[in-house]
């Protein structure tokens, strides 16, 4: 019986496992292999020559290649950090607004929030590029109504990356709001009833009941938000092209420029491997921090 179950399970899983292996694992292994090779994307794989850690030494070296890579890595880290810091609190706030039964229009608000996530990022980037327009953009026109001068938004190195972050938050927050609502539905209402009988106000209930019981949901949301943020590409490619002065040159866009436009496949692969390792380290550290906090309590 057990053997028949395993055989049937294996047959059902085989197509999915095969697709994952061909389209995910195989490209990952190929990228790792190419990161140790001197290879141009304009030549076949057979022309690749093994150079060991040469590509990694170059991307962390003092040359222009190293400086550009480290700048892109820093921009990606800033973009990811700001996105997560904004998305998680907003998703909890919106989730509470939607979940509270006494708030009118909760279903409509949920639909509006989630609909932003359904819009393709390409369309979002094009629309927001018009919103950020320095002359006829609606954002600067609204600021003018309250006496604030036009802002540079995408044309200033100080504000360009933050402007892309706002775009990402607007597009992503609806999805994470749905996740927050799912976490709120798992909290027993009896806990709030008991806390009310004990004299706890709304703020205390949120601090000692809602947040602790939402921890696992917020951990999952943080991991997904980090993964989504490090993969940012469309807004940079369509709006800023890494400018001004490299302030929005994130790693995914930089890898494309190096690996495809400059045909330096080995260097691009090494950068992709470092991006993957950075993501693994970041997510592992996040899990370790949460598990350590759980064990200490």
Secondary structure, DSSP 8 states (H G I E B T S, - for coil): -HHHHHHHHHHHHHHHHHHHIIIIIHHHHHHHHHTTEE-BTTS-GGG-EE-TTHHHHHHTSSSHHHHHHHHHHHHHHHHHHHHHHHHHHHHHHHHHHHH-TTSTTHHHHHHHHHHHHHS-HHHHHHHHHHHT-TTT-HHHHHHHHTT-----GGGSTTTHHHHHHHHHHHHHHHHHHHHHHHHHHTS-HHHHHHHHHTT--HHHHIIIIIHHHTHHHHHHHHHHHHHHHHT--HHIIIIITT-STTTT--HHHHHHIIIIIS-BHHHHHHHHHHHHHHHHHHHHHHHHHHHHHHHH-
